[in-house]
Amino acid sequence: MIGSMIESGIGTLFGAHIAATLPNVFSTELCGTLLLAQDLLADPVRIDNGAIVLNGKPGLGSEIDLDLLERHRVR
């Protein structure tokens, strides 16, 4: 079982990729990103019928939206 706390989409995608590669993972609880008002991912985590959809893009399947990150930067 792979679970989560309150991580961003990056943490959620990391957990989902780990679960997808390990043969003995029977369950996941990767819902931390659903508790956030907004995530910093360019392509948000997609959940379809209760399952995270891995899109096949390189790496974790998304990247940080740098414009959004800049808007939230504390100066």
SULSULPE-V442017 format. One line per field, one symbol per residue. ss: DSSP state (H for helix, E for strand, C for the rest). phi: phi as a letter, one per 40 degrees, with the letter a starting at -180 (. if undefined). psi: psi as a letter, one per 40 degrees, with the letter a starting at -180 (. if undefined). A space follows every 10 residues. Layout:
ss=???
phi=???
psi=???
//
This chain:
ss=CEECCCCCHH HHHHHHHHHH HCCCCCCEEC CHHHHCCCCC ECCCCEEECC EEECCCCCCC CCCECHHHHH HCCCC
phi=.bbabbbcdc cccccccccc cccbcbabbb bdcccccabc ccbddbbbfg bccccgcdgc gaaccccccc ccccb
psi=hhaibgiadd dddddddddd ehdeheiigg eddeeidiie idhihhhhfe hhhheeiibe eiihhddddd dehh.
//
